[in-house]
Structure formats: C-alpha cells, structure tokens
C-alpha cells in the first residue's frame, strides 16, 4: 500500500470538504481526493439549503463565510411584461403581485404560511434524517393529509389550486426545479415543502448570496485546520475490497490508499461504478440509477449597461413564465433535445466576490434546466440556447456577452418522492460495508446543503467505533 488512513473522501466539492472536516475533527486520519489540480473554490452565487448545523459546528463564520445579501428577492422575468417580484414574506410588500392579480396577492400569505408550517414539521426527517413516514405519524391530521397530497400532486397542480395567474403558478412552482424535480410530474409538490423547510441566515426559506470566496473557501480553511490531507490530481479509479467490505481506493495513477471507511461525494451511479464487483450485480443497479436529465451552470462575462434595471445584485431572477412552457421543456429534454425555452435562474455575485469575468465585465451566473445528460458537453449549443432564452426576457442581452464558460454539472442522481421520504441511512449507505455517500446524491433533494455530509460522517464514525459491519 502507498498509504494508510482511517478514512478516504472522494471529491473536493462542498460536500466532500464538509465530510472530511467532520471525520478529521473526530480524530480520524483523513485524506481527501480531488481529480482537479485545485479545489473548486469558486463561490456558489446563491445558497438556500445550507445546513445551519454545519455552519455552527465547523465554525464556518470564523473561516470567512459571510453574506452580502441575506434574503434575495425572487424576480420572474417575463417577455414583453414587467418583471414579477414575489416576496418571501408577503407582509413586507405584495404590491407587484396585487398589480398582477388581487386574488393572488390575497392568497400568497396563506399559501406560504401553510407550506412554512409543514416544512418546519418535516425537519425531523429532512434535517435529522428520520424516515418521512415516522415523522408523518406524529403530525396533526391536517398536516398529515397535506403531506400525503403533496406526495402525489405536481408542483404546478398544487400552485394552480392557490393562484389564478400562470405567472404566479410558474414562479412558485420553480422551487421544485431548484430541488431537481420536474414541476409537472406527480410528487414534485412535496419538493415545495422541502424548500420551505430550509433555513439560511436565520430565515426560513430564504436565499442568500455569499461574500468573497463563499462556502467552499470557508470549508477549505476548516479542513486545513482539522488536519485533512488534501491530494489534488488524484482520481479514484477502483474501490479496493477485502472480505466483501471496503478496504481503500486505488488511484488512476496506480497508487493504492488503504482505509476502512470511504465516503464519496459522487453520485450513487458513479460511486458504484468504482466497485470491482460492478459486473456482478452493481452494474445493473447503477444503470437503473442513471440520470437522464441534469442542470447546467453558465458563467457570462457581460459589458456594463447603466440602464440595466433587470439584472441587479440582491435578486434571484428566474425565467419560467408559464406551466405549459415547463411541460414543453421537459418533453423536449426527455426526447434528447435541448429545450427551446429552458427554465433559468440568473444571479449576479456581490462585487467583492473574486472576479470570474474579464476586467471591466459583469459576471452573471445562469443555471439552466432540464438538459439531457448526453448534451451536457455541447458547449456551443448550450450557450446559444441559453442566450436566446435570456434575450427573450432581456432584449439586448446577447450584444453584451464578452465571454461565457459552461460549468460542469453537479454530481447527483434523479430526485424522487422516494428520496424525499427515505431516511438518511437509506440515502447514505451502500451495498458495500464501509462505503458511504456524502454528496448531493445522499440529500433528499438536489442542493448545496452539506447536511448529508454531516450525517454520513457521523454515521461512519459511530458505526466504526461500535465495530458494526458497516
């Protein structure tokens, strides 16, 4: 063996870093493997599901995590119409909604109160890791009935039961998209409650924009202080097994690292593909877990425009005008085509975020969904499609583009109601004892949370200390 450790973490994203920090703080000699030359320290432009316990327990505030905007406004950009601003707290102002529809403005507080209350009640599952059925059994009958309704309803259908305008229905159903769900499909309404259960900067269901290096930069300092060994340009090639349990990782370069615990921030599909027994059963499992659709991030460098009143810091701009457009985009993607009108989320990082656009340019982050995974590498086609979609709601956008980078998709698997209902152990454990998932694939829904990393690390530590077979 080239090295012996107590634990190996595969993947240097936020989830992998958080898991490694927890393992090392518990006294385990931990190595983190990252295939790139440097850790991906670019700041996430918007966070909405970051686990408050991770922030507190890893002391991320002391390591530089701070927020320029603690409560981003949701702004729906509409072609030929004024943008629609949907307040997270409608008691502050609902004037924009009232101008669109007085009935929708009146319904908004009741809609949010209902989802917020259910979201808080379901934190026992989504924050603490209990099976959803166990949490539902303790709810009062009205909330239990609502949760069961959401588990079979689509996000679009549920918002339609509250609001009369397409603009409001699409804007509020977009939360299901953020969680990785198709908002027109049964069960996606439960993802709305999952989003409502989140908390950041002490505010329920808020979205926040980090300062400076953001979450990953703070986690890098946390793992360094904890004593994690970070190995860049180290690609995990094969999981080593001994007596049918994990024994370490063999790198692509041939180096062999020994450890009784391996935590992977990769998707379940890619993690199981590392197992040498994939051809004897796990291969079929990982094919069933393949994710046909994904979201793609693009980073535009724009020339400044003093008259630009649409794309302002402090806003979370979305392009999702009508439920019909959501359904059309999903249908095209499932046929293996790039949707003509993909669903978009646009955000501008704070001015103090390290420049990721050329000097004198404005950095705009855009996330597009749904994209067929087979087309995720089609850079030019993606840029053309997204540019045209933004141009429809912000005329002149294409003339301002000075540069554009297509970012790699997040590692995850297709979200489902089953994932939302599963216990943390069901999402984290694998068929191989000693191998755990700690990334977005182990979360109830897709988001940069680090909650699964915290849960996976603690589960691995506890079971190792007890001498249990996992």
Secondary structure, 3 states (H helix, E strand, C coil): CCEECCEEEECCCHHHHHHHHHHHHCCCCEEEECCCCCCCCCCCCCECCCCHHHHHHCCCCCCCCCEEECCCEEEECCCCCCCEEECCCCCCCCHHHHHHCHHHHHHHHHHHHHHHHHHHHCHHHHCCCCCHHHHHHCCCHHHHHHHHHHCCCCHHHHHHCCCCCHHHHHHHHHHHHHCCCCCCCCCCHHHHHHHHHCEECCEECCCEEECCCHHHHHHHHHHHHHCCEEECCCCEEEEEEECCEEEEEEECCCCEEECCEEEECCCHHHHHHCECCHHHCHHHHHHHCCCCEEEEEEEEEEECCCCCCCCCCCEEEEECCCHHHHHHHHHHHHCCCCCCCCEEEEEECCCCCCCCCCCCEEEEEEEEEEEEHHHCCCHHHHHHHHHHHHHHHCCCCHHHEEEEEECCCCCCCCCCHHHHHCCHHHHHECCCECEEECCHHHCCCCCCCCHHHHHHHHHHHHHHHHCCCC
